[in-house]
Amino acid sequence: MKKVSTYCRICEPQCALIAEVDEEKQQVIRLQPDKAHPVHKGFACHKGLNFVELHNDPDRNNYPVARTSSKTSADPEFEQISWDDAANQIAQRITQLTQTHGADALGMYVGNPSAFNSTGREASRSFARGVGVKYAFGSGTQDCSNKFAASEAVFGTVNLHPIPDYAHTSYLLSIGSNPKISHASFVHMTNPMAALRDIVSRGGVVKHINPRRIESATPATGDVLQIKPDTDVYFLAALIHEIHAAGLVDLEQLDKQSDHAEKLWDFVAPYSADTTAAVVGVEASEIRQIALDFARAEGASVHMSTGANMGRQGTFAYWLVQMLSLITGNLGKRGGNIYSPGYFPAATVGKPRTDDPFFDSEFGELRRIAGSLPGNLLVEHIESGLVKGLICMSGNPILSMGGENRLKAALAKLELLVVIDIYSNATATYADYVLPATDWLERSDVNSLSLGFQPEPYVQYTDAVVAPRYERRSEWWIFARLMQALGLPSLLDQDNANPMAKIDRQLGNSDLGLAQLQSQPSNTVLLPLPSPDLLFEIGVQRNDSKVDCFPRLIERGVATCSDIFNELQNEQDDVLKLITLRTNYMVNSWMHNLTALKRDIALDNPLHMHPTDTERLNLEDGTEVRVASAHGDIIATIVADEDLRPGVVAMTHGWGHAGNKRMSIASNHPGTNVNAILPTGPGSYDPLSNMSFMTGIPVTVATA
């Protein structure tokens, strides 16, 4: 039995693991936490430890297949083909497509798991550049593109996202995050709950802002302020207003670090604690107290995650998060929010290419953020004929984006759909070709995604734990083979091709290299702890190294922000708002086929509802109901949940596997796709950042 150091690539902590391998059979027997790892020290969650089941899943994609049935077939059929035939046929179809409809007719969609794939992510970009893809989409506009847009506007780079200095902070404000369930987004740390306990145990304060009494909130890890959904912007504006009104801003220091502060004060002027209290659903005195406590704390930090990202004004919320840190003197300060560059300062390569990213299109004024158009306009691009073919890598837009039925109809109209994935998911149902990708036990990697996000910076390499089974191939190889078949320069044309060459060059910034990592225990090198000064020294990329308190991007949204506030002021008291609900037993739509994660409480996707609301509507726990929005309706079963704020209902996204015989366990417990009732198309996303509206959706609930 051989033991191999590796790490998990399911979510952002990327926990260190030890794989036990039967060398004779080349099989992974089990995964265990790496207790010798210098950062994780044996911390890992059940999702990563159960990944062997996915690795060995008989429902996996193992061979390239080509469609043999029509796109309208309820039970599509595919035939196995060779890699050479797959590459040549797809290349021929792409060539025919672009010759008939123009070079822009081929689009791309890249999903969430690719973020953890250091070679596949870069390969997809190389392919897109080589083929000349104009219309690119991705899952980032479903969960975090607001952060890229706000960071670019405020700091001059999409790659600067100051993280809390957990080890030294005395006050942590955590907005829309639930680290016990989903660890922490845009913070890559081991055991985040232990970090929260440490803050409280040393006399600090942790305040969770959420419409739900989340699992992360305990007497030892902080309490919850139950805010109304999609009102985070006004809560943050009120905090800044009250801090400024109390004279707790060092204006001289602020002037040294920023521009346009006076416009920030003008913006927050209408949003006092008294004015916003009813809209936010929190007493004015409580808002005011949080503001004063945060401003007076010796080292206060703030973090915001998807619960706020997915609202109508995620870009504004993230902008105000940075402003709260800045005006209290906590940006780039010990105990506040800091920049942790890791082995390479990615902030320096995230500068905007233009001062005005907006352009006119068939669907009105648009922009790209981190290369992506609004995911909620994918259907429009297909229906209008702009996109005739699509390459989909590590993604499942049918279950991860709003408008399920429209997406199905649109994908069925494509002249070419190529899916590169580990499973034949709901989107692959409409594919012409499905290409089998490796999982992370079958490929080498470096934790390059962690650049800028680690409180304890380190870099880790992993070789493939075992060779790919059957005819699975790494994504970098698949894209290189397609480029080769298209007659484009390809890594496969090079002797000793190195898909990690770019990472190796970046490691040189810290006098490291892949060979050095491979020689270290756990294949890991610890890096120096970040100095708070680095945020302004190398993080901020604006010409004067100052933060822009009121960038032009934000000016574009001021009127909308005011209009939404007026709308919320006049809203009826009995309106139900739908929010997203994270769970420990799945990750988006791609881990539904594991028996280990099908616990009794995770066999379906019910509608969580506060007992006050069930009683008001004459409903009961277990009742089958119709949940309707302005965009559609679904059927779900009620689960009474006292942890919700009254007036709030919750469901988990990523369900909806009914009828997919190629994922046998998932289809036996298909659940309801809540995204089917989310908005889609023009007006369904934040135009400042392309971020889709996915939480705080008004719904009605009635007996089915």
C-alpha positions as CSV (number, residue, x, y, z in Angstrom):
1,M,0.0,0.0,0.0
2,K,1.4,3.4,-1.0
3,K,0.5,6.7,0.6
4,V,0.4,9.8,-1.6
5,S,0.1,13.4,-0.5
6,T,-2.6,15.3,-2.4
7,Y,-5.3,17.8,-1.7
8,C,-9.1,18.2,-2.2
9,R,-10.4,20.3,-5.1
10,I,-14.1,20.5,-4.2
11,C,-14.2,23.9,-2.4
12,E,-11.9,26.7,-1.5
13,P,-9.9,25.5,1.6
14,Q,-8.5,22.7,-0.6
15,C,-7.8,20.5,2.4
16,A,-4.6,18.4,2.4
17,L,-5.2,14.7,2.1
18,I,-3.3,11.4,2.1
19,A,-4.4,8.9,-0.5
20,E,-3.9,5.2,0.2
21,V,-3.2,3.5,-3.1
22,D,-3.1,-0.2,-4.1
23,E,0.0,0.0,-6.3
24,E,-0.7,-3.4,-8.0
25,K,-4.2,-2.5,-9.0
26,Q,-3.6,1.2,-9.3
27,Q,-6.7,1.9,-7.2
28,V,-7.3,4.5,-4.6
29,I,-8.5,2.7,-1.5
30,R,-9.3,5.6,0.7
31,L,-8.6,9.3,1.5
32,Q,-7.6,10.5,4.9
33,P,-6.7,13.9,6.4
34,D,-3.0,14.8,6.1
35,K,-2.1,15.3,9.8
36,A,1.4,16.3,8.9
37,H,0.4,19.2,6.7
38,P,1.8,22.4,8.1
39,V,-1.4,24.4,7.7
40,H,-4.4,21.9,7.6
41,K,-2.9,19.6,10.3
42,G,-5.5,16.9,9.7
43,F,-8.6,19.1,9.0
44,A,-10.8,17.8,6.2
45,C,-14.5,17.5,5.6
46,H,-16.7,14.5,4.7
47,K,-17.1,15.6,1.1
48,G,-13.4,15.3,0.2
49,L,-13.0,12.1,2.3
50,N,-15.8,10.5,0.4
51,F,-14.5,11.5,-3.0
52,V,-13.2,7.9,-3.7
53,E,-16.9,7.0,-4.3
54,L,-17.1,9.5,-7.1
55,H,-13.7,8.4,-8.5
56,N,-15.0,4.9,-8.8
57,D,-18.6,5.7,-9.8
58,P,-19.7,3.4,-12.6
59,D,-21.9,6.2,-13.9
60,R,-18.8,8.3,-14.8
61,N,-18.0,9.4,-18.3
62,N,-15.3,7.0,-19.4
63,Y,-15.1,7.2,-23.2
64,P,-15.8,9.8,-25.8
65,V,-19.3,9.4,-27.2
66,A,-21.2,10.9,-30.1
67,R,-24.9,11.4,-30.2
68,T,-26.9,9.0,-32.4
69,S,-30.5,10.1,-31.5
70,S,-32.3,13.4,-32.3
71,K,-32.0,16.4,-29.9
72,T,-35.7,16.0,-29.1
73,S,-35.4,12.5,-27.9
74,A,-36.6,12.0,-24.3
75,D,-34.0,9.3,-23.9
76,P,-30.9,10.3,-25.9
77,E,-28.6,7.7,-27.3
78,F,-24.8,7.9,-27.8
79,E,-22.2,5.7,-29.3
80,Q,-18.6,5.2,-28.1
81,I,-15.9,6.6,-30.5
82,S,-12.2,7.0,-30.3
83,W,-10.4,10.2,-29.3
84,D,-9.1,10.7,-32.8
85,D,-12.6,10.4,-34.2
86,A,-14.0,12.7,-31.6
87,A,-11.4,15.4,-32.1
88,N,-11.6,15.2,-35.9
89,Q,-15.4,15.2,-36.0
90,I,-15.7,18.1,-33.6
91,A,-13.0,20.1,-35.5
92,Q,-14.9,19.4,-38.7
93,R,-18.2,20.6,-37.1
94,I,-16.5,23.7,-35.7
95,T,-15.0,24.6,-39.1
96,Q,-18.3,24.1,-40.9
97,L,-20.1,26.1,-38.2
98,T,-17.8,29.1,-38.4
99,Q,-17.6,29.0,-42.2
100,T,-21.4,29.0,-42.4
101,H,-22.2,31.5,-39.7
102,G,-19.0,33.4,-39.0
103,A,-16.1,33.1,-36.7
104,D,-18.2,34.3,-33.7
105,A,-20.7,31.5,-33.9
106,L,-18.9,29.3,-31.4
107,G,-19.4,30.1,-27.8
108,M,-18.0,28.7,-24.5
109,Y,-19.4,28.0,-21.0
110,V,-17.0,27.2,-18.2
111,G,-18.3,26.0,-14.8
112,N,-17.2,26.2,-11.2
113,P,-15.0,23.1,-10.8
114,S,-12.6,24.5,-13.4
115,A,-11.5,27.1,-10.9
116,F,-9.7,24.4,-9.0
117,N,-8.1,23.0,-12.1
118,S,-4.8,24.9,-12.6
119,T,-4.1,23.4,-16.0
120,G,-7.7,23.1,-17.4
121,R,-8.6,26.7,-16.7
122,E,-5.6,28.0,-18.6
123,A,-6.2,25.5,-21.4
124,S,-9.8,26.7,-21.9
125,R,-8.5,30.2,-22.2
126,S,-5.9,29.2,-24.8
127,F,-8.5,27.4,-26.8
128,A,-10.9,30.4,-26.7
129,R,-8.2,32.7,-27.9
130,G,-7.0,30.3,-30.6
131,V,-10.5,29.7,-32.0
132,G,-11.5,33.3,-31.5
133,V,-14.4,32.8,-29.1
134,K,-16.3,36.1,-28.7
135,Y,-19.2,35.0,-26.6
136,A,-18.0,33.5,-23.4
137,F,-20.1,32.6,-20.4
138,G,-19.4,31.0,-17.0
139,S,-20.6,30.2,-13.5
140,G,-18.8,33.2,-12.1
141,T,-21.8,35.4,-13.1
142,Q,-23.9,33.1,-10.8
143,D,-21.9,33.5,-7.7
144,C,-19.1,36.1,-7.6
145,S,-18.7,38.4,-10.6
146,N,-19.9,41.3,-8.5
147,K,-16.7,41.0,-6.5
148,F,-14.5,41.2,-9.6
149,A,-16.3,44.2,-10.9
150,A,-16.3,46.2,-7.6
151,S,-12.6,45.3,-6.9
152,E,-11.6,46.4,-10.4
153,A,-13.4,49.7,-9.9
154,V,-12.2,50.4,-6.3
155,F,-8.7,49.0,-6.5
156,G,-7.8,49.0,-10.2
157,T,-7.6,45.2,-10.4
158,V,-10.1,42.3,-10.4
159,N,-7.7,40.3,-8.3
160,L,-7.5,42.2,-5.0
161,H,-10.0,41.0,-2.4
162,P,-8.8,41.9,1.1
163,I,-9.4,39.1,3.6
164,P,-10.0,39.3,7.4
165,D,-6.9,39.1,9.5
166,Y,-8.5,36.4,11.6
167,A,-5.6,35.8,13.9
168,H,-5.6,39.4,15.2
169,T,-9.1,40.8,14.6
170,S,-11.3,41.8,17.6
171,Y,-14.5,42.3,15.6
172,L,-15.6,40.2,12.6
173,L,-18.6,41.2,10.6
174,S,-19.6,38.3,8.4
175,I,-22.3,39.0,5.8
176,G,-24.1,36.3,3.8
177,S,-21.6,33.6,4.7
178,N,-22.1,30.2,6.4
179,P,-18.6,28.8,6.9
180,K,-19.7,25.7,8.8
181,I,-21.6,24.5,5.7
182,S,-19.6,25.9,2.8
183,H,-16.3,26.8,4.5
184,A,-15.5,30.3,3.3
185,S,-15.7,31.8,-0.2
186,F,-12.8,34.1,-1.2
187,V,-11.0,33.1,2.0
188,H,-9.0,29.9,1.7
189,M,-8.3,28.7,5.3
190,T,-8.4,25.5,7.2
191,N,-11.2,25.0,9.7
192,P,-12.9,28.4,9.6
193,M,-15.1,27.6,12.6
194,A,-12.0,27.2,14.7
195,A,-10.9,30.7,13.6
196,L,-14.3,32.1,14.7
197,R,-14.0,30.3,18.1
198,D,-10.6,31.8,18.6
199,I,-11.9,35.3,18.0
200,V,-14.7,34.9,20.6
201,S,-12.4,33.1,23.1
202,R,-10.0,36.0,23.2
203,G,-12.8,38.4,23.9
204,G,-13.6,39.5,20.4
205,V,-17.0,39.8,18.6
206,V,-18.3,37.8,15.6
207,K,-21.5,39.1,14.1
208,H,-23.2,37.1,11.3
209,I,-25.6,39.0,9.1
210,N,-28.1,36.7,7.5
211,P,-31.9,36.2,7.1
212,R,-31.5,32.8,8.7
213,R,-30.1,31.6,12.0
214,I,-27.2,29.8,10.3
215,E,-25.3,26.8,11.6
216,S,-22.1,28.8,11.9
217,A,-23.7,30.9,14.7
218,T,-23.3,29.5,18.3
219,P,-22.4,31.0,21.6
220,A,-18.8,30.1,20.8
221,T,-18.7,31.5,17.3
222,G,-20.9,34.6,17.3
223,D,-24.6,35.5,17.0
224,V,-26.8,36.3,14.0
225,L,-28.5,39.6,13.1
226,Q,-31.5,38.4,11.0
227,I,-31.7,40.9,8.2
228,K,-34.3,41.0,5.5
229,P,-33.1,39.4,2.2
230,D,-31.5,41.6,-0.4
231,T,-31.1,44.6,1.8
232,D,-27.4,44.3,2.7
233,V,-26.6,47.4,0.7
234,Y,-28.7,49.6,2.9
235,F,-27.4,48.0,6.1
236,L,-23.8,48.7,5.0
237,A,-24.7,52.3,3.9
238,A,-26.3,52.9,7.3
239,L,-23.2,51.7,9.1
240,I,-21.0,54.0,7.1
241,H,-23.5,56.9,7.6
242,E,-23.5,56.4,11.4
243,I,-19.7,56.1,11.7
244,H,-19.2,59.3,9.7
245,A,-22.0,61.1,11.6
246,A,-20.3,60.1,14.9
247,G,-17.0,61.7,13.9
248,L,-15.2,58.4,14.0
249,V,-13.4,58.8,10.6
250,D,-9.8,59.9,10.5
251,L,-10.3,62.2,7.5
252,E,-6.6,63.1,7.2
253,Q,-5.6,59.4,6.9
254,L,-8.5,58.7,4.6
255,D,-7.4,61.5,2.3
256,K,-3.9,59.9,2.1
257,Q,-5.4,56.5,1.1
258,S,-8.3,57.4,-1.1
259,D,-10.0,59.7,-3.6
260,H,-13.5,61.0,-3.8
261,A,-14.5,60.4,-0.2
262,E,-16.8,63.4,-0.3
263,K,-19.0,61.5,-2.9
264,L,-19.2,58.5,-0.6
265,W,-20.6,60.8,2.2
266,D,-23.1,62.2,-0.3
267,F,-24.2,58.7,-1.2
268,V,-24.8,57.4,2.3
269,A,-26.4,60.7,3.5
270,P,-30.0,59.4,2.8
271,Y,-29.4,56.1,4.5
272,S,-29.2,56.7,8.2
273,A,-30.0,54.0,10.7
274,D,-33.4,55.6,11.3
275,T,-34.2,55.8,7.6
276,T,-33.1,52.2,6.7
277,A,-34.3,50.3,9.8
278,A,-37.7,49.3,8.4
279,V,-36.3,48.3,5.0
280,V,-33.5,46.3,6.5
281,G,-35.7,44.8,9.3
282,V,-33.4,45.7,12.1
283,E,-33.9,48.3,14.9
284,A,-32.1,51.6,14.3
285,S,-30.5,51.4,17.7
286,E,-29.0,48.0,16.8
287,I,-27.6,49.2,13.5
288,R,-26.1,52.2,15.2
289,Q,-24.5,50.1,17.9
290,I,-22.9,47.8,15.4
291,A,-21.5,50.8,13.6
292,L,-20.0,52.3,16.7
293,D,-18.6,49.0,18.0
294,F,-17.0,48.2,14.6
295,A,-15.5,51.7,14.3
296,R,-14.1,51.6,17.9
297,A,-12.8,48.1,17.8
298,E,-9.0,47.6,17.9
299,G,-8.8,45.8,14.6
300,A,-12.1,45.1,12.9
301,S,-12.6,43.1,9.8
302,V,-15.5,42.4,7.4
303,H,-16.2,39.6,5.0
304,M,-19.1,39.1,2.5
305,S,-20.1,36.0,0.6
306,T,-22.7,34.6,-1.8
307,G,-25.7,35.3,0.4
308,A,-25.1,39.0,-0.5
309,N,-23.4,38.5,-3.9
310,M,-26.5,37.0,-5.4
311,G,-28.9,39.9,-4.6
312,R,-29.9,42.7,-7.0
313,Q,-27.0,44.9,-5.8
314,G,-24.1,42.6,-5.1
315,T,-21.6,45.1,-6.7
316,F,-22.8,47.9,-4.5
317,A,-22.7,45.7,-1.4
318,Y,-19.1,44.6,-2.1
319,W,-18.1,48.2,-2.8
320,L,-19.5,49.3,0.6
321,V,-17.7,46.4,2.4
322,Q,-14.4,47.9,1.2
323,M,-15.6,51.4,2.1
324,L,-16.5,50.2,5.7
325,S,-13.0,48.8,6.1
326,L,-11.4,51.8,4.6
327,I,-13.1,54.6,6.5
328,T,-12.5,52.9,9.9
329,G,-8.8,52.6,9.2
330,N,-9.0,48.8,9.0
331,L,-8.0,48.4,5.3
332,G,-4.4,47.3,5.2
333,K,-4.2,47.2,9.0
334,R,-3.3,44.4,11.5
335,G,-6.5,42.9,12.7
336,G,-8.5,44.4,9.8
337,N,-8.6,43.4,6.1
338,I,-5.3,42.6,4.5
339,Y,-3.8,41.4,1.2
340,S,-2.1,38.0,1.2
341,P,-0.4,37.6,-2.2
342,G,0.9,34.1,-1.7
343,Y,3.7,32.9,-4.1
344,F,2.7,35.4,-6.8
345,P,0.9,38.9,-6.6
346,A,-2.1,38.2,-8.8
347,A,-3.4,41.7,-8.2
348,T,-0.7,43.0,-10.5
349,V,-2.1,41.1,-13.5
350,G,-5.8,41.9,-13.0
351,K,-5.8,45.5,-14.3
352,P,-8.6,46.6,-16.6
353,R,-7.8,46.9,-20.3
354,T,-10.0,49.9,-20.8
355,D,-11.4,52.8,-18.8
356,D,-14.9,52.0,-20.1
357,P,-15.8,48.3,-20.3
358,F,-19.3,48.9,-21.6
359,F,-20.4,48.4,-25.2
360,D,-23.6,48.3,-27.3
361,S,-25.1,45.0,-28.2
362,E,-28.2,43.4,-29.6
363,F,-29.4,43.2,-25.9
364,G,-28.6,46.7,-24.9
365,E,-25.5,48.0,-23.1
366,L,-23.3,45.1,-21.9
367,R,-19.9,44.5,-20.4
368,R,-17.6,41.6,-19.8
369,I,-16.1,40.8,-16.4
370,A,-13.2,38.5,-16.1
371,G,-13.9,37.6,-19.7
372,S,-17.6,36.6,-19.2
373,L,-20.8,38.0,-20.5
374,P,-24.0,37.7,-18.3
375,G,-24.8,34.0,-17.9
376,N,-28.5,35.0,-17.8
377,L,-28.2,36.1,-21.5
378,L,-26.9,32.7,-22.7
379,V,-30.4,31.8,-23.9
380,E,-30.7,35.1,-25.8
381,H,-27.4,34.6,-27.6
382,I,-28.6,31.2,-28.7
383,E,-32.1,32.1,-29.6
384,S,-31.0,35.2,-31.6
385,G,-28.5,33.0,-33.6
386,L,-25.4,34.7,-32.4
387,V,-24.2,31.5,-30.8
388,K,-24.7,28.4,-33.0
389,G,-22.3,26.1,-31.2
390,L,-21.2,25.8,-27.6
391,I,-18.2,24.1,-25.7
392,C,-19.3,23.5,-22.1
393,M,-16.5,22.5,-19.7
394,S,-17.1,21.5,-16.1
395,G,-20.5,23.1,-16.1
396,N,-24.2,22.4,-15.9
397,P,-26.1,25.6,-16.9
398,I,-29.5,23.8,-17.0
399,L,-29.4,23.3,-13.3
400,S,-27.2,26.2,-12.2
401,M,-28.8,29.1,-14.0
402,G,-32.3,30.6,-14.1
403,G,-34.9,29.5,-16.6
404,E,-34.5,25.8,-16.9
405,N,-37.1,25.2,-19.7
406,R,-35.8,28.1,-21.8
407,L,-32.3,26.7,-21.5
408,K,-33.3,23.2,-22.5
409,A,-35.1,24.6,-25.6
410,A,-32.1,26.8,-26.5
411,L,-29.5,24.0,-26.1
412,A,-31.6,21.7,-28.2
413,K,-31.4,24.3,-31.1
414,L,-27.6,24.4,-31.1
415,E,-26.0,23.0,-34.2
416,L,-23.1,21.8,-32.0
417,L,-22.9,21.2,-28.2
418,V,-19.7,19.6,-26.8
419,V,-19.7,18.8,-23.1
420,I,-16.4,18.1,-21.3
421,D,-17.2,16.7,-17.9
422,I,-16.9,13.8,-15.4
423,Y,-20.7,13.0,-15.6
424,S,-23.3,13.1,-18.3
425,N,-25.3,15.7,-16.4
426,A,-28.6,17.5,-17.4
427,T,-26.8,19.7,-19.9
428,A,-25.1,16.7,-21.5
429,T,-28.5,15.4,-22.3
430,Y,-28.5,17.9,-25.2
431,A,-24.9,17.3,-26.3
432,D,-23.6,16.1,-29.6
433,Y,-20.4,14.9,-28.1
434,V,-19.6,14.2,-24.5
435,L,-15.9,14.0,-23.6
436,P,-14.7,12.2,-20.4
437,A,-12.6,14.4,-18.1
438,T,-10.3,13.2,-15.3
439,D,-11.2,13.9,-11.7
440,W,-8.7,15.5,-9.4
441,L,-7.2,12.2,-8.2
442,E,-6.1,11.6,-11.8
443,R,-4.3,14.9,-12.6
444,S,-1.5,17.0,-11.3
445,D,-2.2,20.4,-9.8
446,V,-1.0,23.4,-7.9
447,N,-3.3,25.3,-5.5
448,S,-3.0,28.4,-7.7
449,L,-6.6,29.5,-7.0
450,S,-5.5,30.4,-3.5
451,L,-3.4,33.4,-4.6
452,G,-4.6,36.4,-2.5
453,F,-7.0,34.4,-0.3
454,Q,-4.9,32.6,2.3
455,P,-4.6,33.9,5.9
456,E,-1.7,31.3,6.2
457,P,-0.2,31.3,2.8
458,Y,1.4,28.2,1.4
459,V,1.8,26.5,-2.0
460,Q,1.1,22.8,-2.6
461,Y,1.8,20.6,-5.6
462,T,0.1,17.2,-6.2
463,D,0.9,14.7,-8.9
464,A,-1.8,12.5,-10.2
465,V,-2.5,10.0,-7.4
466,V,-3.3,7.3,-10.0
467,A,-3.3,7.2,-13.8
468,P,-6.6,8.1,-15.5
469,R,-8.9,5.1,-15.8
470,Y,-10.5,4.0,-19.1
471,E,-10.1,6.8,-21.7
472,R,-10.5,9.8,-19.4
473,R,-8.2,12.7,-20.2
474,S,-7.2,15.9,-18.4
475,E,-8.9,19.0,-19.8
476,W,-5.7,20.6,-20.9
477,W,-5.1,17.5,-23.1
478,I,-8.6,17.6,-24.5
479,F,-8.4,21.3,-25.5
480,A,-4.9,20.7,-26.9
481,R,-6.2,17.8,-29.0
482,L,-9.1,19.8,-30.3
483,M,-6.7,22.7,-31.3
484,Q,-4.4,20.2,-33.0
485,A,-7.4,18.8,-35.0
486,L,-8.3,22.4,-36.0
487,G,-4.8,23.0,-37.3
488,L,-3.9,25.4,-34.5
489,P,-0.7,25.5,-32.4
490,S,-1.1,23.0,-29.6
491,L,0.8,21.8,-26.5
492,L,0.7,18.3,-28.0
493,D,2.9,19.5,-30.8
494,Q,5.7,20.3,-28.4
495,D,8.2,17.8,-27.1
496,N,7.9,17.4,-23.3
497,A,4.8,19.6,-23.2
498,N,4.4,21.3,-19.8
499,P,0.8,22.5,-19.1
500,M,2.2,24.0,-15.8
501,A,4.8,26.1,-17.4
502,K,3.0,29.4,-16.5
503,I,2.6,28.3,-12.9
504,D,6.3,27.3,-12.8
505,R,7.2,30.8,-14.0
506,Q,5.0,32.4,-11.4
507,L,6.5,30.3,-8.6
508,G,9.8,31.8,-9.6
509,N,8.5,35.1,-8.1
510,S,9.1,33.4,-4.7
511,D,12.3,31.6,-5.7
512,L,10.3,28.3,-6.0
513,G,9.7,25.8,-8.7
514,L,7.6,22.7,-9.2
515,A,10.6,20.4,-8.6
516,Q,11.2,22.1,-5.3
517,L,7.6,21.6,-4.2
518,Q,7.7,17.9,-5.1
519,S,10.7,17.4,-2.8
520,Q,9.0,18.8,0.3
521,P,6.9,17.0,2.9
522,S,3.2,17.1,1.8
523,N,4.6,18.7,-1.4
524,T,4.1,22.0,0.4
525,V,6.1,25.1,1.1
526,L,5.0,27.6,3.7
527,L,5.2,31.2,2.7
528,P,5.7,34.3,4.8
529,L,2.7,35.6,6.7
530,P,1.4,38.7,4.9
531,S,2.2,42.1,6.2
532,P,-0.8,44.5,6.3
533,D,1.3,47.1,4.4
534,L,1.3,44.9,1.3
535,L,-2.3,46.0,0.5
536,F,-1.3,49.5,-0.5
537,E,2.3,48.7,-1.5
538,I,1.6,46.0,-4.1
539,G,-2.2,45.3,-4.0
540,V,-3.9,48.5,-5.1
541,Q,-3.2,49.0,-8.8
542,R,-4.7,52.5,-9.5
543,N,-2.1,55.0,-10.7
544,D,-1.8,56.9,-7.4
545,S,-2.0,53.7,-5.3
546,K,-5.2,55.2,-3.7
547,V,-8.6,53.5,-3.3
548,D,-11.4,55.1,-5.3
549,C,-14.2,55.7,-2.9
550,F,-16.7,56.5,-5.7
551,P,-15.7,55.1,-9.0
552,R,-17.5,55.7,-12.3
553,L,-19.0,52.2,-12.2
554,I,-20.7,53.0,-8.9
555,E,-22.1,56.3,-10.3
556,R,-24.0,54.2,-12.8
557,G,-26.0,52.5,-10.1
558,V,-26.9,55.3,-7.7
559,A,-30.3,55.9,-9.2
560,T,-31.2,52.2,-9.3
561,C,-30.1,51.9,-5.7
562,S,-32.5,54.7,-4.7
563,D,-35.3,53.2,-6.8
564,I,-35.0,49.8,-5.1
565,F,-35.0,51.5,-1.7
566,N,-38.2,53.2,-2.5
567,E,-39.7,50.0,-3.8
568,L,-38.7,48.2,-0.6
569,Q,-40.2,51.0,1.6
570,N,-43.6,50.5,-0.2
571,E,-43.5,46.7,-0.2
572,Q,-46.4,44.8,1.4
573,D,-45.6,43.2,4.7
574,D,-46.8,39.8,3.7
575,V,-44.4,39.3,0.7
576,L,-42.4,36.1,0.9
577,K,-38.8,36.3,-0.3
578,L,-36.9,33.2,-1.5
579,I,-33.2,32.8,-0.5
580,T,-30.6,30.1,-1.3
581,L,-29.9,27.5,1.3
582,R,-26.5,25.7,1.5
583,T,-26.2,22.1,2.6
584,N,-23.5,19.8,3.8
585,Y,-24.5,17.0,1.5
586,M,-23.9,18.3,-2.0
587,V,-21.9,20.9,-4.0
588,N,-23.9,22.7,-6.6
589,S,-25.2,20.1,-9.0
590,W,-22.2,17.8,-9.4
591,M,-22.0,15.6,-6.3
592,H,-25.6,14.2,-6.3
593,N,-24.6,10.7,-7.5
594,L,-22.9,9.6,-4.2
595,T,-24.7,7.3,-1.8
596,A,-22.4,8.6,1.0
597,L,-24.0,12.1,0.7
598,K,-27.6,10.8,0.4
599,R,-28.5,11.1,4.1
600,D,-32.1,11.1,5.3
601,I,-32.2,14.9,5.5
602,A,-30.7,15.2,2.0
603,L,-32.9,13.1,-0.3
604,D,-35.0,15.9,-1.6
605,N,-35.1,19.7,-2.0
606,P,-38.0,21.0,0.2
607,L,-39.2,24.5,0.8
608,H,-38.1,25.7,4.2
609,M,-40.6,28.0,5.7
610,H,-41.1,29.7,9.2
611,P,-44.0,28.3,11.2
612,T,-45.5,31.8,11.4
613,D,-45.9,31.8,7.7
614,T,-47.2,28.3,7.4
615,E,-49.8,29.1,10.0
616,R,-50.7,32.4,8.2
617,L,-51.2,30.5,4.9
618,N,-53.0,27.5,6.4
619,L,-50.2,25.2,5.4
620,E,-48.6,22.4,7.4
621,D,-45.2,20.8,7.6
622,G,-45.0,18.1,4.9
623,T,-47.6,19.8,2.6
624,E,-47.0,19.7,-1.1
625,V,-47.1,23.3,-2.4
626,R,-46.7,25.3,-5.6
627,V,-44.0,27.9,-5.3
628,A,-44.5,30.6,-7.9
629,S,-42.5,33.7,-8.9
630,A,-43.0,36.1,-11.8
631,H,-40.9,33.7,-13.9
632,G,-42.5,30.3,-13.3
633,D,-43.6,27.8,-10.7
634,I,-42.4,24.6,-9.2
635,I,-43.7,21.9,-6.8
636,A,-42.0,21.3,-3.4
637,T,-42.8,20.0,0.1
638,I,-42.8,22.3,3.1
639,V,-40.3,21.8,6.0
640,A,-41.1,24.0,8.9
641,D,-37.9,25.9,9.9
642,E,-37.8,28.2,12.9
643,D,-34.3,29.3,12.0
644,L,-35.6,31.4,9.2
645,R,-36.7,35.0,9.6
646,P,-40.5,35.2,9.2
647,G,-41.3,36.2,5.6
648,V,-38.3,34.3,4.3
649,V,-38.4,30.9,2.5
650,A,-35.4,28.9,1.4
651,M,-34.4,26.2,-1.1
652,T,-31.1,24.7,-2.3
653,H,-29.9,25.1,-5.9
654,G,-28.5,22.3,-8.0
655,W,-31.3,19.8,-7.8
656,G,-33.4,18.6,-10.7
657,H,-32.0,15.3,-12.0
658,A,-35.3,13.7,-12.9
659,G,-35.1,11.4,-16.0
660,N,-31.3,11.4,-16.2
661,K,-30.7,7.6,-16.4
662,R,-26.9,8.2,-16.8
663,M,-26.8,9.4,-13.1
664,S,-28.7,6.6,-11.4
665,I,-28.5,7.7,-7.8
666,A,-29.2,11.3,-8.6
667,S,-32.2,10.4,-10.7
668,N,-33.6,8.3,-7.9
669,H,-33.5,11.4,-5.7
670,P,-34.0,14.2,-8.3
671,G,-35.4,16.9,-6.2
672,T,-36.8,20.2,-7.5
673,N,-34.7,22.7,-9.5
674,V,-35.4,26.0,-7.7
675,N,-33.5,27.8,-10.4
676,A,-36.5,27.1,-12.7
677,I,-38.3,30.0,-11.0
678,L,-35.4,32.5,-10.9
679,P,-35.3,35.4,-13.3
680,T,-33.5,35.1,-16.6
681,G,-32.9,37.3,-19.7
682,P,-32.6,41.1,-19.8
683,G,-33.2,42.8,-16.5
684,S,-32.4,39.6,-14.5
685,Y,-28.8,40.5,-13.6
686,D,-26.8,43.4,-12.1
687,P,-25.6,45.4,-15.2
688,L,-22.6,46.6,-13.3
689,S,-21.1,43.1,-12.9
690,N,-23.3,40.7,-14.9
691,M,-24.2,39.0,-11.5
692,S,-27.5,37.1,-11.7
693,F,-30.3,37.8,-9.3
694,M,-30.6,34.5,-7.3
695,T,-31.7,35.5,-3.8
696,G,-34.4,37.7,-2.3
697,I,-36.9,36.7,-5.1
698,P,-40.6,37.4,-4.3
699,V,-42.7,34.3,-4.4
700,T,-46.1,33.0,-3.5
701,V,-46.8,29.7,-1.8
702,A,-50.0,27.8,-2.0
703,T,-51.3,24.2,-1.8
704,A,-50.3,22.3,-4.9
